[in-house]
């Protein structure tokens, strides 16, 4: 069974260290890591009166876990729930309790190699899930800070300016400029200077152009960031994925802990496509480099450089759900390969014996939990749930030592010697094991 | 990648309803369901002052979830964390925050068919995990209550007597008897009468014997329970697993919510086996029928009969860990099939291009995140982590359009045309895909 497989998987993986961090942490662990979003952290008080908080994401608990356990080198993924004290907007895939899926590479490595792998993985996931066209925007906090510096923003205002830039995907530049000058107190000249940079996006050509930029090329941080960005694009070219990557200076990311490369994947909406139009879920993945976070939890401040991605699977769910609804297609939610059925009464024993043989042979089999179900009911169950095959065992089949295998869609029936049944089922479903999707869609 | 597969899996399954319940519930949801264990529930207060509790197990939240969503028919498994306000005893696999793995079948079905399936699955899991010999004890709350009734225990004392019987696996009968007579206030005659029954265990023969028992056969509940137990054993015989099942009248299970069949799997310790002796983790799986729990959460009290199992995976981890330590074997914690390596400098690009091709072909490949690692370092990494194959690409191989495939254990090397590399890797690791275990053990 799937369950046994999962368990074996977990047991084997569990033998190593499970660096996933805890669900609840002392509140101060989470504070000061999420910028303005900190108000969404769920605070709780336990019996001892200790102030705890539910995890806001999987990154901070992961970093704390590395520090506590003195891990300097690891690559892992983690799918688990996180919590936000937010108003749920379920149609847009925003919940208070929802799954996140993170992938991180921690360790002191040569520049941009793990960063490139992260982008490759995002590219692979979004391609495999067939969510339609997408774009991965890439930027670097050091380049942004360099821009702020050369535009005359005082260093104390870097973080707050950054979170204003982050609003560029939701607001036009003029509104962002007003916020900078009004709320954040930048000079109009500084804002205009920032505006010239953050509206740029492109590829290797833009990187080269900025490396020659008379102002920016004088800034140490920006130069470092641009040099790494060039390296990153070289690696992404080797991975063959630059077609969907855009170096975009408006990308800022809201969180405080990023220190280098940042990225965010967005689905592109095609016009004249009503399905797409009805779903607007914004970004579906995001991440970046956070070289300082582990050090914040280490008593001696030892740093472990990290880069990671978070996949917004709830948002991806809601897109897929909307699409499926719009298409009218049915989606199977189980992987059952065969239903064991009987055409006459008093054959529960025969069904139990046969299903047990199939389970032991590794076949995913189901039967109705009834003593004497009608054959029609059993066939109807397959139609309703999308089970592709029925193994029918009646008195005649018992006498002959065969099982009647029926293909639900074509109603074709063929007698198979009982000892060959498992192999025959596997053979008939072979193409499905290559493409889960095609098998699961009715 | 494994991550993309998992995500696809989750996405497809996510399209259906995900009936897993919430992590935190209003405290009253959990109260009165766990008997004496309720003191272990983690209480928390949120910002609104609402009193919440972290889930103690996966059963109660599942039942609540069915009631809230009016689900009358479902089969699902769920692997997730639960919380106990306990003193951790990590060597025995007891933690405050730990994984549980549950499997439940909910719905109005014919007697004992889903119950038998649960036991079949426990049998399958414990066999597949190769934890050594085990025994699944089975009993029925109705039989126990029948025993209490015919022994003259007043109905108001059934639950408390039940939790005393439950201690029989840790205390000898004399101590249990003292507790019954002393603490629980039963008459000595009632206690002795109970003692005669609860020390019995056996198979179909014992069921038949009790069905003829002059006292017990007069009790309606006991008769029902025994009739079902007989049916269960018939089904388990068809599943071929009665060899490891024992009808054991001392099994009581501590929780309040069970209403019918109950069961518990224990590992058997062989004497003269030092590995086994050093590990004593008690039961590794338990469960039973709880027909009333969903109704407690339904505003109209509609009942949904359920039967389920909980697998103690943390306990199973600690057993496996102890064994591995004792055996001195190494266990792999990754499934990487091949390391992409280079023998000379300035070949990072070649490695990135090759690893990208392998990833795209579905091969689990890794490389060191270094620009110019020494070949020896790369080979040593494979030895350390148990990666079975190395794909070496140097200047000569690039010129010849081949890749040198090296088997780590034998040091055998062979040149493979580059376009055939993925297939060759798959071919060489074929037997491993059939037996994860043998592949993962170095």
Interface residues (C-beta under 8 A of the other chain):
Chain A: X1 X2 X3 X4 X6 X7 X8 X9 X10 X11 X12 X13 X14 X15 X16 X17 X22 X23 X24 X42 X43 X44 X45 X46 X47 X52 X54 X77 X79 X81 X85 X97 X99 X101 X103 X105 X107 X109 X110 X113 X114 X116 X117 X120 X121 X124 X125 X128 X129 X234 X235 X238 X239 X240 X311 X313 X316 X317 X320 X321 X324 X331 X332 X333 X348 X349 X352 X353 X356 X359 X360 X369 X370 X371 X436 X437 X440
Chain B: X1 X2 X3 X4 X6 X7 X8 X9 X10 X11 X12 X13 X14 X15 X16 X17 X22 X23 X24 X42 X43 X44 X45 X46 X47 X52 X54 X77 X79 X81 X85 X97 X99 X101 X103 X105 X107 X109 X110 X113 X114 X116 X117 X120 X121 X124 X125 X128 X129 X234 X235 X238 X239 X240 X311 X313 X316 X317 X320 X321 X324 X331 X332 X333 X348 X349 X352 X353 X356 X359 X360 X369 X370 X371 X436 X437 X440
